[in-house]
């Protein structure tokens, strides 16, 4: 019996296990390991603070998302011994592997920013929506917020779902408008980028929308520290952004065991071949989703497109055949813009988001770089697609390669 071990039972790990269990040749066993049995639909965390979802909508048992033939182990990863091909768990158990897939994702690390871990700050005036606990507490904070300066603050890149902080700003605008108190709330979007997004055309479109909604942008804010007492975010160059309520997106890091085992870089992300998804250092290790160091979005759609490339490459690797360099950095995502509308962007390593139409068989075209009600409905419908198709590793009518069909420059 040969063992394929997958580190991480989130979106990428669960999807890949369910794809491979039906495709691997006889004599292979798949094991997925993760620290707990809670699978969180992470895009839903954005809606939790605004009362549009609750915990029951976005949390399920990890083990129930996996094929019955996949072995699921709940345990904390201590280290990976590459030479011995063993994953050591904190409880002393060891998992041997012939092939390893790293899908350990990324987590927020407020401790990377001085002042951001102050307990009083997080109890009274600072919150996040990248964790289940944080999003739940933020919901209560928004309900009791009576007005003032609300700052959405991105510490550094990369982060999970790079457009999520923008979506929060747009949803906050709609939330306070619907409550009849928008004129009592100053919304500020503070980012280390030089604009609302990294790609020029999308940056211009989203920047214009921020301006239209009366959301002030503080670009190129490189944070030095946060002063909890004065409620000020300090940036280098003597810049200061004061707040009454801080919605923070702390620095993101990869899994600590990847760094301490020598698999990851200084932040814990694993150096990965940008087209084959093989580890740059170890031929029997592949990397998927947010755990990679690739210059593409850390998002579920990217993990899905990567999975369509990784599946044949795992099988080719087992057969001793050359890997296919087929991943082009393809990413797409709906951007919730509030008031029942959303945008859709579609891009890859080399091509920025372009306007046009995105075809989807059986559903119809979605508009690109343009607000629409249909895009909003697509965003909401994705939750059903996620639980019933994406995580289950089932086929979706989406090409893993980006196409320019229907787009114009």
C-alpha positions as CSV (number, residue, x, y, z in Angstrom):
1,X,0.0,0.0,0.0
2,X,1.3,3.5,-1.0
3,X,0.2,6.6,0.9
4,X,-0.7,10.0,-0.4
5,X,-1.0,12.4,2.5
6,X,-2.8,15.8,2.2
7,X,-1.9,18.4,4.8
8,X,-5.0,20.5,5.2
9,X,-8.7,19.7,5.0
10,X,-10.0,23.1,3.8
11,X,-11.1,24.0,0.3
12,X,-8.0,22.9,-1.6
13,X,-7.3,19.8,0.5
14,X,-10.8,18.4,0.6
15,X,-11.4,19.1,-3.1
16,X,-8.1,17.4,-4.1
17,X,-8.8,14.3,-1.9
18,X,-12.2,13.9,-3.4
19,X,-10.8,14.2,-6.9
20,X,-7.9,11.8,-6.3
21,X,-9.8,9.1,-4.5
22,X,-11.6,8.3,-7.8
23,X,-8.6,8.6,-10.0
24,X,-5.6,7.0,-8.2
25,X,-4.5,3.5,-9.3
26,X,-5.1,0.5,-7.1
27,X,-2.9,0.2,-4.1
28,X,-3.0,3.9,-3.0
29,X,-4.5,5.2,0.2
30,X,-5.4,8.9,0.8
31,X,-5.1,10.5,4.2
32,X,-6.2,14.1,5.0
33,X,-5.0,15.7,8.2
34,X,-6.2,18.9,9.9
35,X,-6.3,20.4,13.3
36,X,-10.1,20.3,13.8
37,X,-13.3,19.1,12.3
38,X,-14.8,22.5,11.3
39,X,-14.9,23.3,7.6
40,X,-15.7,27.0,7.2
41,X,-17.0,28.4,3.9
42,X,-14.7,31.4,4.0
43,X,-16.4,33.6,1.5
44,X,-19.4,33.6,3.8
45,X,-17.4,35.3,6.6
46,X,-17.8,38.5,4.6
47,X,-21.6,38.4,5.0
48,X,-21.7,37.3,8.6
49,X,-21.0,40.8,10.1
50,X,-24.0,42.2,8.1
51,X,-26.4,39.6,9.3
52,X,-26.8,38.1,5.8
53,X,-25.5,34.7,6.9
54,X,-25.1,33.0,10.3
55,X,-22.8,30.3,11.6
56,X,-25.1,27.5,10.4
57,X,-24.8,28.7,6.8
58,X,-21.0,28.5,6.6
59,X,-19.8,25.8,8.9
60,X,-19.9,22.1,8.4
61,X,-18.0,19.0,9.6
62,X,-14.8,18.5,7.7
63,X,-15.0,14.8,7.7
64,X,-18.5,14.9,6.1
65,X,-17.1,16.7,3.1
66,X,-14.7,13.9,2.3
67,X,-15.3,10.7,0.3
68,X,-15.9,7.7,2.7
69,X,-12.7,6.1,1.2
70,X,-10.6,9.0,2.4
71,X,-9.0,8.6,5.8
72,X,-9.4,11.7,7.9
73,X,-7.1,12.4,10.8
74,X,-7.7,15.2,13.3
75,X,-4.4,16.4,14.7
76,X,-2.0,19.3,14.8
77,X,1.0,19.0,12.4
78,X,4.2,19.4,14.3
79,X,6.8,18.9,11.5
80,X,7.4,17.3,8.1
81,X,10.5,15.1,7.8
82,X,11.2,15.2,4.1
83,X,14.1,12.7,4.2
84,X,12.1,10.1,6.2
85,X,8.9,11.0,4.4
86,X,7.0,11.3,7.6
87,X,4.5,13.9,9.0
88,X,4.8,14.1,12.8
89,X,1.7,15.2,14.7
90,X,1.8,16.9,18.0
91,X,0.3,13.9,19.8
92,X,3.1,11.7,18.7
93,X,1.4,10.0,15.8
94,X,3.4,9.7,12.6
95,X,2.0,9.5,9.1
96,X,4.2,8.0,6.4
97,X,3.9,9.2,2.8
98,X,5.0,8.4,-0.7
99,X,3.5,11.6,-2.1
100,X,2.6,14.7,-0.1
101,X,0.2,17.5,-1.0
102,X,0.6,20.7,1.0
103,X,-2.8,22.5,1.3
104,X,-2.2,24.1,4.7
105,X,-3.6,27.5,3.7
106,X,-2.9,30.8,5.3
107,X,-3.9,32.4,8.6
108,X,-3.9,36.0,10.0
109,X,-1.1,36.9,12.4
110,X,-1.9,40.2,14.2
111,X,1.4,39.8,16.2
112,X,3.3,40.9,13.0
113,X,2.1,44.4,13.7
114,X,3.0,46.2,16.9
115,X,0.0,47.2,19.0
116,X,-2.5,45.1,17.0
117,X,-2.6,42.3,19.6
118,X,-3.6,44.6,22.5
119,X,-6.5,42.8,24.2
120,X,-8.3,46.0,25.0
121,X,-8.2,47.1,21.4
122,X,-9.8,43.8,20.1
123,X,-12.5,43.9,22.8
124,X,-13.6,47.4,22.2
125,X,-12.7,49.0,18.8
126,X,-10.9,46.5,16.5
127,X,-12.3,43.5,14.8
128,X,-11.6,41.2,11.8
129,X,-13.8,39.2,9.5
130,X,-11.2,36.7,8.4
131,X,-12.0,34.3,11.3
132,X,-15.3,32.9,12.5
133,X,-14.9,34.4,15.9
134,X,-13.8,37.8,14.5
135,X,-16.7,38.0,12.1
136,X,-19.2,37.1,14.8
137,X,-17.9,39.8,17.1
138,X,-17.8,42.3,14.3
139,X,-21.5,41.7,13.6
140,X,-22.3,42.8,17.2
141,X,-20.0,45.8,16.9
142,X,-21.7,47.0,13.8
143,X,-25.1,46.7,15.4
144,X,-24.1,49.0,18.3
145,X,-22.0,51.4,16.2
146,X,-23.6,54.8,16.5
147,X,-21.4,56.7,14.0
148,X,-17.9,58.0,13.6
149,X,-14.9,56.9,11.6
150,X,-14.8,53.3,10.4
151,X,-11.4,52.3,8.9
152,X,-10.9,49.2,6.9
153,X,-7.2,48.5,7.3
154,X,-5.1,46.1,5.2
155,X,-1.7,45.6,6.9
156,X,0.2,43.9,4.1
157,X,0.0,41.6,1.1
158,X,-0.6,38.8,0.3
159,X,-4.0,38.1,1.9
160,X,-6.8,35.6,1.4
161,X,-9.2,36.9,-1.2
162,X,-7.5,40.3,-2.0
163,X,-10.9,41.9,-2.9
164,X,-12.6,41.0,0.4
165,X,-11.6,44.2,2.2
166,X,-13.0,46.2,-0.7
167,X,-16.2,44.2,-0.6
168,X,-16.5,44.9,3.2
169,X,-16.2,48.7,2.5
170,X,-19.0,48.5,-0.2
171,X,-21.2,46.4,2.0
172,X,-20.6,48.7,5.0
173,X,-21.8,51.6,2.8
174,X,-25.0,49.8,1.9
175,X,-25.5,48.6,5.5
176,X,-25.3,52.1,7.0
177,X,-27.4,53.5,4.1
178,X,-30.1,51.0,4.8
179,X,-30.1,51.9,8.5
180,X,-30.5,55.6,7.6
181,X,-27.2,56.7,9.2
182,X,-24.7,56.7,6.3
183,X,-24.2,60.5,6.8
184,X,-23.0,59.7,10.3
185,X,-20.3,57.3,9.2
186,X,-17.0,58.2,7.6
187,X,-15.7,55.1,5.7
188,X,-11.9,54.9,5.0
189,X,-10.1,52.2,3.1
190,X,-6.5,52.1,4.0
191,X,-4.2,49.9,1.9
192,X,-0.5,49.3,1.3
193,X,-1.2,49.3,-2.4
194,X,-1.1,52.4,-4.6
195,X,-4.8,52.0,-5.3
196,X,-7.8,49.8,-4.8
197,X,-6.3,46.8,-6.6
198,X,-3.1,45.6,-8.2
199,X,-4.1,45.5,-11.8
200,X,-4.4,48.9,-13.6
201,X,-7.9,48.7,-15.2
202,X,-9.5,47.0,-12.2
203,X,-7.8,49.5,-9.9
204,X,-9.3,52.4,-11.8
205,X,-12.8,50.9,-11.9
206,X,-12.8,50.0,-8.3
207,X,-11.2,53.3,-7.2
208,X,-13.9,55.2,-9.1
209,X,-16.6,53.2,-7.3
210,X,-15.1,53.9,-3.9
211,X,-15.2,57.6,-4.7
212,X,-18.8,57.4,-6.0
213,X,-19.8,55.7,-2.7
214,X,-18.0,58.4,-0.6
215,X,-15.4,56.0,0.7
216,X,-12.1,57.7,1.2
217,X,-9.0,55.7,0.2
218,X,-5.6,56.0,2.0
219,X,-3.2,54.4,-0.5
220,X,0.4,53.3,0.1
221,X,-0.1,53.2,3.9
222,X,2.8,51.0,5.1
223,X,1.9,50.4,8.8
224,X,4.6,50.8,11.5
225,X,2.3,50.2,14.5
226,X,-1.1,50.7,15.9
227,X,-1.7,52.9,19.0
228,X,-4.7,51.3,20.9
229,X,-5.0,54.2,23.4
230,X,-5.2,57.0,20.8
231,X,-7.0,54.8,18.3
232,X,-4.5,55.6,15.5
233,X,-2.9,53.5,12.8
234,X,0.6,54.8,12.3
235,X,2.3,54.5,8.9
236,X,5.9,55.2,8.0
237,X,6.6,58.8,6.9
238,X,4.7,60.1,9.9
239,X,1.3,59.2,8.4
240,X,-1.6,58.7,10.9
241,X,-5.1,57.4,10.3
242,X,-7.4,57.7,13.3
243,X,-10.5,55.5,13.9
244,X,-13.5,55.0,16.0
245,X,-13.9,51.4,14.7
246,X,-11.1,49.5,13.1
247,X,-11.8,46.6,10.8
248,X,-8.4,45.1,10.4
249,X,-7.0,42.7,7.9
250,X,-3.8,41.6,9.7
251,X,-0.7,40.2,8.0
252,X,-1.2,36.7,6.6
253,X,1.3,33.9,7.1
254,X,1.6,30.3,5.9
255,X,1.5,27.3,8.3
256,X,4.3,27.4,10.9
257,X,5.3,23.8,10.4
258,X,6.0,24.5,6.7
259,X,8.6,27.1,7.8
260,X,10.1,25.2,10.7
261,X,10.4,22.0,8.6
262,X,12.3,23.9,5.9
263,X,9.5,23.6,3.3
264,X,8.3,27.2,3.5
265,X,9.8,30.6,3.1
266,X,10.1,33.2,5.9
267,X,6.3,33.6,6.0
268,X,5.6,29.9,5.7
269,X,4.5,29.8,2.1
270,X,5.9,26.9,0.1
271,X,8.1,27.7,-3.0
272,X,6.1,26.2,-5.9
273,X,6.6,25.8,-9.6
274,X,4.2,28.3,-11.0
275,X,2.9,26.1,-13.8
276,X,3.1,22.5,-12.6
277,X,2.4,23.0,-8.8
278,X,5.3,20.8,-7.8
279,X,7.5,21.9,-4.9
280,X,10.6,23.6,-6.2
281,X,12.7,21.7,-3.7
282,X,11.1,18.2,-3.4
283,X,9.8,16.2,-6.4
284,X,7.4,14.1,-4.3
285,X,5.7,17.1,-2.8
286,X,3.0,19.2,-4.5
287,X,1.4,22.4,-3.3
288,X,-2.1,23.7,-3.7
289,X,-4.2,26.8,-2.8
290,X,-3.2,29.4,-0.3
291,X,-0.2,27.5,0.8
292,X,1.8,28.3,-2.3
293,X,4.1,31.3,-2.8
294,X,2.7,31.9,-6.3
295,X,1.9,35.4,-7.5
296,X,-1.8,34.8,-7.9
297,X,-4.8,35.4,-5.7
298,X,-5.3,33.2,-2.6
299,X,-8.9,32.3,-3.3
300,X,-11.1,29.2,-3.7
301,X,-11.5,29.7,-7.5
302,X,-7.7,29.6,-7.8
303,X,-7.6,26.4,-5.8
304,X,-10.2,24.9,-8.1
305,X,-8.3,25.8,-11.3
306,X,-5.1,24.5,-9.7
307,X,-6.9,21.3,-8.9
308,X,-7.7,20.7,-12.5
309,X,-4.0,20.9,-13.3
310,X,-2.7,19.0,-10.3
311,X,-4.9,16.0,-10.8
312,X,-3.3,14.9,-14.1
313,X,0.1,15.9,-12.9
314,X,-0.2,13.6,-9.8
315,X,-1.1,10.7,-12.1
316,X,1.7,11.6,-14.5
317,X,4.2,11.7,-11.6
318,X,3.1,8.3,-10.4
319,X,3.6,7.0,-13.9
320,X,7.0,8.6,-14.2
321,X,5.9,10.9,-17.0
322,X,6.7,14.6,-17.5
323,X,4.5,17.1,-15.8
324,X,2.2,19.4,-17.7
325,X,2.9,23.1,-17.2
326,X,-0.7,24.0,-17.5
327,X,-1.5,26.4,-14.6
328,X,-1.5,29.9,-15.9
329,X,-2.4,31.7,-12.7
330,X,-6.1,31.9,-13.6
331,X,-8.2,33.6,-11.0
332,X,-11.8,35.0,-11.0
333,X,-14.0,36.3,-8.3
334,X,-17.3,38.1,-7.7
335,X,-16.8,41.4,-6.0
336,X,-19.8,42.3,-3.9
337,X,-20.5,46.1,-4.3
338,X,-23.5,46.4,-2.1
339,X,-27.1,47.4,-2.8
340,X,-27.8,44.0,-4.4
341,X,-25.1,44.3,-7.0
342,X,-21.7,42.8,-7.7
343,X,-18.8,42.8,-10.2
344,X,-16.9,39.9,-11.7
345,X,-13.2,39.9,-12.6
346,X,-11.2,37.3,-14.5
347,X,-7.4,37.3,-14.9
348,X,-4.2,35.3,-14.8
349,X,-0.5,35.8,-14.4
350,X,-0.1,37.8,-17.6
351,X,-3.6,39.3,-18.4
352,X,-5.3,41.9,-16.2
353,X,-9.0,41.9,-15.6
354,X,-10.7,43.1,-18.8
355,X,-14.3,44.2,-19.5
356,X,-16.7,42.1,-21.5
357,X,-18.7,39.0,-20.8
358,X,-17.9,35.8,-18.9
359,X,-19.8,32.8,-20.4
360,X,-21.1,30.1,-18.1
361,X,-22.9,27.1,-19.8
362,X,-26.5,26.7,-18.5
363,X,-26.5,30.0,-16.7
364,X,-25.6,32.7,-19.2
365,X,-23.0,35.4,-19.4
366,X,-21.9,37.5,-16.4
367,X,-20.7,41.1,-17.0
368,X,-17.0,41.7,-16.3
369,X,-15.8,44.9,-14.5
370,X,-19.3,46.1,-14.3
371,X,-21.9,46.1,-11.6
372,X,-25.0,44.0,-12.1
373,X,-27.8,42.2,-10.2
374,X,-26.9,38.9,-12.0
375,X,-23.4,39.0,-10.6
376,X,-24.7,39.5,-7.1
377,X,-27.0,36.5,-7.5
378,X,-24.0,34.5,-8.9
379,X,-22.1,35.4,-5.8
380,X,-24.8,34.1,-3.5
381,X,-25.4,31.0,-5.6
382,X,-21.7,30.1,-5.3
383,X,-22.3,28.9,-1.7
384,X,-24.5,26.0,-3.0
385,X,-22.0,25.3,-5.8
386,X,-19.2,25.3,-3.2
387,X,-20.8,22.7,-0.8
388,X,-22.2,20.5,-3.5
389,X,-19.6,20.6,-6.3
390,X,-16.3,22.4,-5.6
391,X,-15.4,20.8,-2.3
392,X,-16.7,17.5,-3.4
393,X,-14.2,17.5,-6.3
394,X,-17.0,17.3,-8.9
395,X,-16.6,18.7,-12.4
396,X,-17.6,22.3,-13.0
397,X,-18.2,23.9,-16.4
398,X,-15.2,26.3,-16.0
399,X,-12.0,26.1,-18.0
400,X,-8.9,26.1,-15.8
401,X,-7.1,28.2,-18.5
402,X,-8.1,31.8,-18.8
403,X,-9.6,32.7,-22.2
404,X,-10.0,36.2,-23.7
405,X,-13.2,35.1,-25.5
406,X,-15.9,37.7,-24.9
407,X,-13.4,40.2,-23.5
408,X,-12.1,43.4,-25.0
409,X,-9.1,45.6,-24.3
